[in-house]
Amino acid sequence: MTRPNNRLLLLLAALTPLCAQSFDLVPVVSKPVSRTIDLPAEILPYLTVSLHAKVPGYVERILVDRGSMVKQGDLLAELSAPELKAQIAEGESKVQAAESDKLQAQAQLAAAESTYADLRKAAETPGAVAGNEVVQMQKQVEAAQALVRARDQASQAAAAALHAQKDMEAYLKIAAPFDGVVTDRFVHPGALAGPGADPVLLVIQQISHLRLVVPVPEEDLGGMVRGATISFRVPAYPDRAYTGTVARMAHALDPKTRTMPVELDVANRDGTLAPGMYPSVKWPVRREHPALFVPKTSVVTTTERTFVVRARGGRAEWVDVKKGAADGDLIEVSGALAAGDRVVRRGTDELRDGMPIGGK
């Protein structure tokens, strides 16, 4: 009698319980994806500026301090620059001298023109005036006219130089460029400021209007709609919900994080929000087309592959899938599946591809 093969006996013993078992099958569900995920974000001021001194000088007065609320045009600081005042006084003296020279040249021109007119009138009488004298006086008039033009240009140049110096003097008074709050103060009276020293005097930020920057993962960009209202919370006020409006997007992904910075405009009317806060944003996730979902227990993950076991023609079929977001007890999957396919509720790699499978 031929002895049975031990390997065959072991294989039959392993297959017997599987063949006899009836597996619980569930359909693949297709439904639209619309949910929210929590994303970290950062609040930034809508406008921020570090104020420097354009001209060298010493800080004479600082009229604000950290936390001061300012309006556009408010005087914040004053500098003193004696050298600039001396330059302005010198410029005013040059303007006066240039104007005096211009008036003297105009007087000379008037005298030359009067003499020239008299000579021309006298020349109408034959023999009264030599023709050479008339020509010489004409040349003197032309020279006087050229001198007047030169004096006029010199006067304009001196006035322009004085105007520039006075414009520079205006920079000794530093005013707020927009409504905001002083968040930092770095100097005190007596400090040297301006080019060379170049310390930052003050930092002003606009906090009534804020930017909320949300790094959105690549796979969740489908929910980004310009003008959409997004809710968020901050740790300082966990029971209060705030909202922002999607206003700007980078249109480029950060290659390190694979996220795209999206900016929301936030109105901070009561001043409870502050730049530097890290809120949690309820970001909407939407897809243009419905997604496929199966129970989480249907997905089998091994070291080599991730798959579900589909029942087809009474036999098991392994279908490779990629997992997506969870939705309760279901999970989104993508692969060679279709809505209505029946898969094993509790998948296992012991149910080999091609084995007979029953269902209930």
Secondary structure by P-SEA (a helix, b strand, c coil): cccccaaaaaaaaaacccccbbbbbbcbbbbbbbbbbbbbbbbbbcbbbbbbbcccccccccccccccccccccccbbbbbaaaaaaaaaaaaaaaaaaaaaaaaaaaaaaaaaaaaaaaaaacccccccaaaaaaaaaaaaaaaaaaaaaaaaaaaaaaaaaaaaaaaaacbbbbccccccccccccccccccccccccccccccccbbbbbbbccccccccccccbbbbbcccccccbbbbbccccccccccccccbbbbbbbbbcccccccccbbbbbbbbbbbcbbbbbcccccccccccccbbbbbcccbbbbbbbbbccccccbbbbbcccccccccccccccccccccccccc
